[in-house]
Amino acid sequence: MKNIIKTLFVMLTSISLFASANAGELGVSGTAKATYNIHTGKVNQGKGLGITNELNFTAAGELDNGWSWSYSMELDPQDTAAGGASLNDDTQIKMTMGDMGTVAVMITEGGLDVEDAASQSAYSRPTDMGDPSATDDNFTIDSYNNVQYHSAADLLPFSTTFKIAYAPDLDTTNNSGNGAGLNHVEGTATYVGRSATEYQVKSTPIDGLNIGASYIDFDKQGATKNNQEAESGAYFATYALGNVTIGYSKAYRADLVQDGNLSTALEVEYYDQTNYSVGYVVNDDLSVSYEVEKSEENYQLDSEAAVEQKSTGIQLAYNMGGMTIALARNSHDNNAYVTDANRDQTVFAFTLAF
């Protein structure tokens, strides 16, 4: 399988030998969003005003043979004392080859993990809006520079699609052209292995039902024996009936456990995450939702009880023809997997798309 993935590199670099591109079009997109984020609880109380600052520069075009290409570069200014220098955040190039599918080069982009794919939140998941929790999510390929293949749409029955991604080196550097990559040591928390492969499949077996799964593993996880190899996976399902849609997902993440690595009593073995949500579209303008996200941290020693971090959110979003106003009320329990480290959160947001 890995040999097949590696051939994608050859395909991408050889395209220019037999196809020329027509002039593409350049565009800029983004979201103008202002938020008021209020945290209340035992510790770290605060009220924050913010405006989104990401911009996405895109380009697209066609080749003489009918293939099409697209390019995307995201800019994300840093919050630094120097004034927030604008940095290249993520970059990708995709080549769509008709019925043969799509190949892509992703620079810290293109995650395939589906642990959050079932969310029906009207505004955003409770753990994805500047929340105080510290959820340990699944491993995901967009943490690294990678190459991908996506099957063509409607090629398989039930609108089934599959994607596969390969990171030849766990390179987290936002490389420009001719980037040399990293010389890292495998078997560490940051660089679990030398390379990674992630898979995703999605399908619509009946009207209203969407299902899918993902899995990622790593190659060459250190030079010594391991008690447990690092890997993670997830599956999800959503079902829409009229104006109501429900979603459920389950995710598992096994951490790298080296031989004899029990230096502390709280050495983590795996994480078990469960998310479920329901969304109701009242009319063309108004939608409401309820979502629960649970993440359980389990330890190697049976004497240590697992700790469950839980986040819940009730949300409302109202569209005013070009502007969306949202209100979210979230509760976070056992933040960072610390018992009784609880906090509540209220978020007001208005969004203008361009």
RABEL-V88970 format. One record per pair of residues at least 24 apart in sequence whose C-alpha atoms are under 10 Angstrom apart, sorted by the first residue. I is the first residue (numbers start at 0). J is the second residue. Records with the same first field share a line. If there is no record, write none. Layout:
I = J / J
This chain:
0 = 163 / 196
1 = 164 / 165 / 167 / 195 / 196
4 = 146 / 147 / 148 / 163 / 164 / 165 / 166 / 167 / 196
5 = 146 / 147 / 165 / 166 / 167
7 = 102 / 103 / 104 / 146 / 147 / 148 / 165
8 = 102 / 103 / 104 / 146 / 147
10 = 102
11 = 92 / 93 / 94 / 102 / 103 / 104 / 146
14 = 62 / 94
15 = 62
17 = 62 / 63 / 64
18 = 61 / 62 / 63 / 64 / 65 / 66
19 = 61 / 62 / 63 / 64
20 = 60 / 61 / 62 / 63 / 64 / 65 / 66 / 67 / 68
21 = 59 / 60 / 61 / 62 / 63 / 67
22 = 58 / 59 / 60 / 61 / 62
23 = 57 / 58 / 59 / 60 / 61 / 62 / 67 / 68 / 69 / 70
24 = 57 / 58 / 59 / 60 / 69
25 = 56 / 57 / 58 / 59 / 60 / 69 / 70 / 71
26 = 55 / 56 / 57 / 58 / 59 / 71
27 = 54 / 55 / 56 / 57 / 58 / 71 / 72 / 73 / 353
28 = 53 / 54 / 55 / 56 / 57 / 73 / 352 / 353
29 = 53 / 54 / 55 / 56 / 73 / 351 / 352 / 353
30 = 54 / 55 / 350 / 351 / 352 / 353
31 = 322 / 349 / 350 / 351 / 352 / 353
32 = 322 / 323 / 324 / 348 / 349 / 350 / 351 / 352
33 = 324 / 347 / 348 / 349 / 350 / 351
34 = 128 / 324 / 325 / 326 / 346 / 347 / 348 / 349 / 350
35 = 326 / 345 / 346 / 347 / 348 / 349
36 = 128 / 129 / 130 / 327 / 344 / 345 / 346 / 347 / 348
37 = 130 / 328 / 343 / 344 / 345 / 346 / 347
38 = 129 / 130 / 131 / 329 / 330 / 342 / 343 / 344 / 345 / 346
39 = 330 / 341 / 342 / 343 / 344 / 345
40 = 330 / 331 / 340 / 341 / 342 / 343 / 344
41 = 339 / 340 / 341 / 342 / 343
42 = 340 / 341 / 342
43 = 131 / 342
44 = 131 / 342 / 343 / 344
45 = 344
46 = 344 / 345 / 346
47 = 129 / 346
48 = 346 / 347 / 348
49 = 348
50 = 348 / 349 / 350
51 = 75 / 76 / 350
52 = 76 / 77 / 85
53 = 85 / 86 / 88
54 = 85 / 87 / 88
55 = 87 / 88 / 89 / 90
56 = 90
57 = 90 / 91 / 92
58 = 92
59 = 92 / 93 / 94
60 = 94
61 = 94 / 95
62 = 94 / 96
64 = 96 / 97
65 = 95 / 96 / 97
66 = 94 / 95 / 96 / 97 / 98 / 101
67 = 93 / 94 / 95 / 96 / 97 / 101
68 = 92 / 93 / 94 / 95 / 96 / 101 / 102 / 103
69 = 93 / 94 / 95 / 103
70 = 94 / 103 / 104
71 = 105
72 = 106
86 = 173
87 = 173 / 174 / 175
88 = 173
89 = 141 / 144 / 173 / 174
90 = 144 / 173 / 174 / 175
91 = 144 / 145 / 146
92 = 146
93 = 146 / 147 / 148
94 = 148
95 = 148 / 149 / 150 / 151
96 = 150 / 151
97 = 150 / 151 / 152
98 = 150 / 151 / 152 / 153 / 154
99 = 148 / 149 / 150 / 151 / 152 / 154
100 = 148 / 149 / 150 / 151 / 152 / 154 / 160 / 162
101 = 147 / 148 / 149 / 150 / 151 / 152 / 162
102 = 146 / 147 / 148 / 149 / 150 / 162 / 163 / 164
103 = 145 / 146 / 147 / 148 / 149 / 164
104 = 144 / 145 / 146 / 147 / 148 / 164 / 165
105 = 140 / 141 / 143 / 144 / 145 / 146 / 147 / 164 / 165 / 166
106 = 141 / 142 / 143 / 144 / 145 / 146 / 166 / 170 / 171 / 172 / 173 / 174 / 175
107 = 139 / 140 / 141 / 142 / 143 / 144 / 145 / 166 / 170 / 171 / 172 / 173 / 174
108 = 139 / 140 / 141 / 142 / 143 / 144 / 145 / 146
109 = 139 / 140 / 141 / 142 / 143 / 144 / 145 / 146 / 147 / 164
110 = 138 / 139 / 140 / 141 / 142 / 143 / 145 / 164 / 197 / 198 / 199
111 = 138 / 139 / 140 / 141 / 147 / 162 / 163 / 164 / 197 / 198 / 199 / 200 / 212 / 213 / 214 / 215
112 = 136 / 137 / 138 / 139 / 140 / 141 / 197 / 198 / 199 / 211 / 212 / 213 / 214 / 215 / 231 / 232 / 233 / 234 / 250
113 = 137 / 139 / 199 / 200 / 201 / 210 / 211 / 212 / 213 / 214 / 232 / 233 / 234 / 235 / 236 / 248 / 249 / 250
114 = 211 / 212 / 213 / 231 / 232 / 233 / 234 / 235 / 247 / 248 / 249 / 250 / 251 / 272 / 273 / 274
115 = 233 / 234 / 235 / 246 / 247 / 248 / 249 / 250 / 272 / 273 / 274 / 275 / 292
116 = 209 / 210 / 211 / 212 / 233 / 234 / 235 / 236 / 237 / 246 / 247 / 248 / 274
117 = 209 / 210 / 211 / 234 / 235 / 236 / 237 / 238 / 244 / 245 / 246 / 247 / 248 / 249 / 274 / 275 / 276 / 277
118 = 235 / 236 / 237 / 244 / 245 / 246 / 247 / 248 / 274 / 275 / 276 / 277 / 278 / 288 / 289 / 290 / 291 / 292
119 = 237 / 243 / 244 / 245 / 246 / 247 / 275 / 276 / 277 / 278 / 279 / 287 / 288 / 289 / 290
120 = 246 / 275 / 276 / 277 / 278 / 279 / 286 / 287 / 288 / 289 / 290 / 291 / 312 / 313 / 314 / 315 / 316 / 327
121 = 277 / 278 / 279 / 280 / 285 / 286 / 287 / 288 / 289 / 290 / 312 / 313 / 314 / 315 / 316 / 317 / 325 / 326 / 327
122 = 286 / 287 / 288 / 312 / 313 / 314 / 315 / 316 / 317 / 323 / 324 / 325 / 326 / 327 / 346 / 348
123 = 288 / 290 / 312 / 314 / 325 / 327
124 = 274 / 276 / 289 / 290 / 291 / 292 / 310 / 311 / 312 / 313 / 314 / 327 / 329
125 = 289 / 290 / 291 / 292 / 309 / 310 / 311 / 312 / 313 / 314 / 327 / 328 / 329 / 330 / 331 / 344
126 = 291 / 292 / 309 / 310 / 311 / 312 / 329 / 330 / 331
128 = 327 / 329 / 344 / 346
129 = 344 / 346
130 = 310 / 329 / 330 / 331 / 334 / 342 / 343 / 344 / 345 / 346
131 = 310 / 330 / 331 / 332 / 334 / 335 / 340 / 341 / 342 / 343 / 344
132 = 308 / 309 / 310 / 330 / 331 / 332 / 333 / 334 / 335 / 336 / 337 / 340 / 341 / 342
133 = 294 / 308 / 333 / 334 / 335 / 336 / 337
134 = 270 / 272 / 292 / 293 / 294 / 295 / 296 / 308 / 309 / 310 / 334 / 335 / 336
135 = 252 / 269 / 270 / 271 / 272 / 294 / 295 / 296 / 335 / 336
136 = 231 / 250 / 251 / 252 / 270 / 271 / 272 / 294
137 = 214 / 215 / 230 / 231 / 232 / 233 / 250 / 251 / 252 / 253 / 254 / 270 / 271 / 272
138 = 195 / 197 / 214 / 215 / 216 / 217 / 229 / 230 / 231 / 232 / 251 / 252 / 253 / 254
139 = 195 / 196 / 197 / 213 / 214 / 215 / 216 / 230 / 231 / 232
140 = 164 / 165 / 166 / 169 / 195 / 196 / 197 / 198 / 215 / 216
141 = 166 / 171 / 197
142 = 166 / 169 / 170 / 171 / 172
143 = 167 / 168 / 169 / 170 / 171 / 172 / 173 / 194 / 195
144 = 168 / 169 / 170 / 171 / 172 / 173 / 174 / 180
145 = 169 / 170 / 171 / 194 / 195 / 196 / 197
146 = 196
147 = 196 / 197 / 198
148 = 198
149 = 199 / 200
150 = 200
155 = 202
156 = 202 / 203 / 204
157 = 201 / 202 / 203 / 204 / 205 / 206 / 209
158 = 201 / 202 / 203 / 204 / 205 / 209
159 = 200 / 201 / 202 / 203 / 204 / 209 / 210 / 211
160 = 199 / 200 / 201 / 202 / 203 / 211
161 = 198 / 199 / 200 / 201 / 202 / 211 / 212 / 213
162 = 197 / 198 / 199 / 200 / 201 / 213
163 = 196 / 197 / 198 / 199 / 200 / 213 / 214 / 215
164 = 195 / 196 / 197 / 198 / 199 / 215
165 = 194 / 195 / 196 / 197 / 198 / 215 / 217
166 = 193 / 194 / 195 / 196 / 197 / 217
167 = 193 / 194 / 195 / 196 / 218
168 = 192 / 193 / 194 / 195 / 218
169 = 193 / 194 / 195 / 217
170 = 194
184 = 220 / 221 / 222
185 = 218 / 219 / 220 / 221 / 222 / 223
186 = 219 / 220 / 221 / 222 / 223 / 225 / 228 / 229 / 255 / 256 / 257
187 = 220 / 221 / 255 / 256 / 257
188 = 229 / 254 / 255 / 256
190 = 217 / 220 / 221
191 = 216 / 217 / 218 / 219 / 220 / 221 / 228 / 229 / 230 / 254 / 255
192 = 216 / 217 / 218 / 219 / 220 / 221 / 222 / 228 / 229 / 255
193 = 217 / 218 / 219 / 220 / 221
194 = 218 / 219 / 220
195 = 219 / 230
197 = 230 / 231 / 232
198 = 232
199 = 232 / 233 / 234
200 = 234
201 = 234 / 235 / 236
202 = 236
203 = 236 / 237 / 238
205 = 238
206 = 238 / 239 / 240
207 = 237 / 238 / 239 / 240 / 241 / 244
208 = 236 / 237 / 238 / 239 / 240 / 244 / 245 / 246
209 = 235 / 236 / 237 / 238 / 239 / 246
210 = 234 / 235 / 236 / 237 / 238 / 246 / 247 / 248
211 = 235 / 236 / 237 / 248
212 = 236 / 248 / 249 / 250
213 = 250
214 = 250 / 251 / 252
215 = 252
220 = 255 / 257
221 = 255 / 257
223 = 257 / 258
224 = 256 / 257 / 258 / 259
225 = 255 / 256 / 257 / 258 / 259 / 260
226 = 255 / 256 / 257 / 258 / 259 / 260
227 = 253 / 254 / 255 / 256 / 257 / 258 / 268 / 269
228 = 253 / 254 / 255 / 256 / 257
229 = 253 / 254 / 255 / 256 / 268 / 269
230 = 254 / 255 / 269
231 = 269 / 270
233 = 271 / 272 / 273
235 = 273 / 274 / 275
236 = 275
237 = 275 / 276 / 277
238 = 277
239 = 277 / 278 / 279
240 = 279
241 = 279 / 280
242 = 278 / 279 / 280 / 281 / 282 / 286
243 = 277 / 278 / 279 / 280 / 281 / 286 / 287 / 288
244 = 276 / 277 / 278 / 279 / 280 / 288
245 = 275 / 276 / 277 / 278 / 279 / 288 / 289 / 290
246 = 274 / 275 / 276 / 277 / 278 / 290
247 = 273 / 274 / 275 / 276 / 277 / 290 / 291
248 = 272 / 273 / 274 / 275 / 276 / 292
249 = 273 / 274 / 275 / 293 / 294
250 = 274 / 294
251 = 294 / 295
252 = 296
253 = 297
256 = 299
260 = 299
261 = 299 / 300
263 = 299 / 300
264 = 298 / 299 / 300 / 301 / 302 / 303
265 = 296 / 297 / 298 / 299 / 300 / 302 / 303 / 304 / 305
266 = 296 / 297 / 298 / 299 / 300 / 303
267 = 296 / 297 / 298 / 299 / 300 / 305
268 = 296 / 297 / 298 / 299 / 300
269 = 295 / 296 / 297 / 298 / 299
270 = 294 / 295 / 296 / 297 / 298 / 305 / 306 / 307
271 = 295 / 296 / 297 / 307
272 = 296 / 307 / 308 / 309
273 = 309
274 = 309 / 310 / 311
275 = 311
276 = 311 / 312 / 313
278 = 313 / 314 / 315
279 = 315
280 = 316
281 = 317
282 = 317
283 = 317 / 318 / 319
284 = 316 / 317 / 318 / 319 / 320 / 323
285 = 315 / 316 / 317 / 318 / 319 / 323 / 324 / 325
286 = 314 / 315 / 316 / 317 / 318 / 325
287 = 313 / 314 / 315 / 316 / 317 / 325 / 326 / 327
288 = 312 / 313 / 314 / 315 / 316 / 327
289 = 313 / 314 / 315 / 327 / 328 / 329
290 = 314 / 329
291 = 329 / 330
292 = 331
293 = 331 / 332
294 = 335 / 336
295 = 336
296 = 335 / 336
305 = 336
306 = 333 / 334 / 335 / 336 / 337 / 338
307 = 332 / 333 / 334 / 335 / 336 / 337 / 338
308 = 332 / 333 / 334 / 335 / 336 / 337 / 338 / 339 / 340 / 341
309 = 333 / 334 / 336 / 341
310 = 334 / 341 / 342 / 343
311 = 343
312 = 343 / 344 / 345
313 = 345
314 = 345 / 346
315 = 347
316 = 348 / 349
317 = 349
318 = 349 / 350
320 = 351
321 = 350 / 351 / 352 / 353
322 = 349 / 350 / 351 / 352
323 = 348 / 349 / 350 / 351 / 352
324 = 348 / 349 / 350 / 351
325 = 349 / 350
